[in-house]
């Protein structure tokens, strides 16, 4: 078991290194095409009606920083024999590998392949997040670096999956589809609200997923209300959904903490 524990720690470190190298390759740091220009611009902020404005993608810096901190923390001797890390370490390593593979697919593959990869990433993050719920954290650092970072990652990829699929459909669809873009955009955002609230309810109303979803939706609204392609209906709906998702998480968190205080004093 000791050798397997050490192997897990090494795999997590290797997965993080792969993700960072893949991110640099996929984003064009080594001479390739930048992300916003990949796939003939389909992944840019003006590539579809459900693409967030450019500043939204700054959240990747927070997620990568969180994954870096987690990678260092889990490599400490104190975490080597952690029962929680014996399960979650492998899963988080998997999410980092698939994360990196998306950028590689975007740089060297097709738009359809990026859709497939991001769906796999979303599913793996969902499984990982579920495991953090059924196997509670041991201390605030565990909660922050595992539950918090995984929640942010899941929330952002949830919205990124919608944007990725929309970009693909925009490319393959006939021009006539644009006439009903407002309607379908609003319908999809309502579905995002349902999914976001479902994630929160299943996760005990944790703030991580809600913060990421609300962040992305807010910048999506900025893109539609002040950028291209314009859509007042989609922009306003995105703001409403962002508020609803975040408000539900905040209220749920307050009620959960209040219940914990009552139970502790009972």
N, C-alpha and C positions, 0 to 999 in steps of 0.2 A: 504493500500500500504506500509506503514511503516513497518508493521510486515513481509510482504513478502520480503521487502528489507533486513531486518535483517536476515530472514531465508536464503536468497540467500548467504549472507556473511558467515553464519555458514556452509552452504552446501559446499561452496568452500573450507573452512578450513578443513572440514571433508574429502572432496575428496582428498586434498593434503596429509592429514595424512594417508588415506587408501593407496594412491599410494606409499608412502614411506615405510609403513609396508609391502605392497605386494612386493615391490622391495627387501626388506631385506629377506623376506620369499622365494621369487622366485630365488634370487641369492645365496641362501644357507647360509645366515648369521646365521640362527638359527639351522644349522645342516643339511640342505638339500644338494642337489647337486648344484655345481656352474653352472652358465649359460652355459659356454663353454662345459660342460660335459653333459648337458641335452639332452634328446632325442638321446642317444647314440652318442653324439658328432656332430649331424647333424647341430647344430647351431654354431659350432665353426668356427674359421677363415679358417680352411682347410676343412670345411664340404661341400662346393660347389664351383663352379667356379665364382660365383658372391657374395661371402662373403668378406667383407672388412677385412683387417688385424686388429689384436686386438686393437692397439692404437686408431683406429677410434671411438671406443665405449666410449672414454673419453668425447665425446660430450654430453653424457647423464648427466654428472656432470654439464655442462653449462645449459642444459635445465632444470634440476631439480632445480638448483640455481635460474634460472629465474622464474620458477613457484613458488618457495618459496617467492621470492621478490614480485611477483604479488599477492600472497595470503595475505601477510602482507599489501600491499598497498590497495588492494580492501576492506580490513576490516576496513580501516580508516573511521571515520564518514563522511568525505568529499565525499567519494565514495558511500555512502549508497543510495543516491537518484539519482545517475548518470543514465541517460537514456541509455547510452552506456553499462554500467555494468549490467543493468536490462536484457539486451539481452545476452551479451557476458559472463557474470559471470556463468550462467547456462551451456553454451556450453563448457567453459574452464573446469568447474568442471567435465563435462562428459568426456572430453578427458583425464583428470587425472585418473578417475575411470577405463576407458577402458585400459589406459596405464598400470595400476596396474594389471588388469585382464589378460593381456598378459603374464606377468611373472608368475602368478598363473597357467595359462593354460600350460605354458612351463614346470613348475615344476611338476604339478600333472595330466595334461591332455595329449593329443596326439599332434603330429606335425600338423596334419590336423586342430585341434582346434586352434592352434596358428595362422595358416593362416587365419582362419575365423575371429579371434579376431583382428588381425592387419589390415585386410581389413575394418572392422568396425571402427577402430581407424583412419585409413587414411580418410575414408569418413567423419567422424565427424570433423576431423581437416580441411578438405577441406571446409566444411560448415562454421566452425568458422573463417577460414581465409577469406572467402568470405564476411562474416559479417564485418570484420575489414576494408575491402575495401569500402563497401557501406556506412559504418557508420564511418567517419573519426575520428581520435584520437584528443583529446583535450589536447595538450601540449606534450612536449618531453618525459616526464615520462610515460604517457599513451602510446605513440607510441613505446617506448622501451619495456615496460613490457607486453603489450598486443600484438601489431603488431609484434614486434621483436621476442619475445619468441614463439608466435604462428607460425611465419614464420620458425624459426629454427626447431621447433617440426615437422611441416608439411614436410619440406625439408628432414629431416633425416628419418622420417617414410616412405616417398615415396621410398627412396632407401632401407630401411629396409624391406619394403613389398616385393620388388623384391628379396632380398636375402632370405627372409623367404619362399616365394613360390618356389624359386630355390632349397632350401634345401629340401623341401617336395618332389618336383619332382625327385630330386636326389635319395631320399630314395625309392620312389615307382617305379621309372623307371627301365627298364632292363639295364644291363651293356652296351649293344650295343649303348645306347644313348650317351655315353661318346665320341664316335668317331666323333660326330658332335657338341661337346660342344663349340668349338671355334666359329663355324658359328652362333649357336643360341645365344651364349653369346654376340657376336657383334650386332646381330639383336635386342636383348633386350636392350642393351646399347643405341642404336640409338633411340629406343622407349623412353628410359629414358630421352634422350636429348629433344625429342619432348614434353614430359610431363613437364619437367623442364622449358622449354621455354614457354610453355602454362601457367604454374602457374605464371611465372614472368610477362607475358603480362597481364594476368587477374588481377594481383595484383599491377599493376602500376610500375613494375620493381623494386620491393623492394629487398633488399639484403639478408634478412634472409633466405628464402628458397634456394636461389642460394648458399649461403655460406655453408649450411648444405649438399646440394647435392654434391657440389664440394669437400668438405672435405671427404665425404664418398667415392666418386669415386676415389679420389687420393689414399686413403688407399686400395681401391679395387685393384688399379693398382699395388701398392706395394706388395700386397698379390699374385698377379698373376705373377709378374715379378721376385720376389725373394723368394716366398714361395710355398706352396703346396695347391691345384694342380697348376702346372705352365701353363701359357698361354700367350705368347707374344702378340697375336692378341687381346685378351681381355684386357690385361694391357695397351697397347698403345691406344686402343679405349677409355678406361675409362679416360685416361689422356686428350685426345682430347675433349671428351664430358665435362669433368670437366672444361676445359679452356673455351669452348664455352658457357656453362651455366653461368659461373661467369663473363666472359667478357660482355655478353649480359646484365646482370644485372647492371654492373658498368656503361656501356655506357648509358643504359636506365635511370639510376638514375641521371647521369650527365645532360642528355638532359631534364629530368623532372625538375630538380632544376633550370636549366638555363631558362626554360620556365616560372617557377614560378617567378624568378627574373624579367624577362621581363614584365610579367603581372603586377607585383607589382609596377613597375616604369612607366607603361603606363598611 
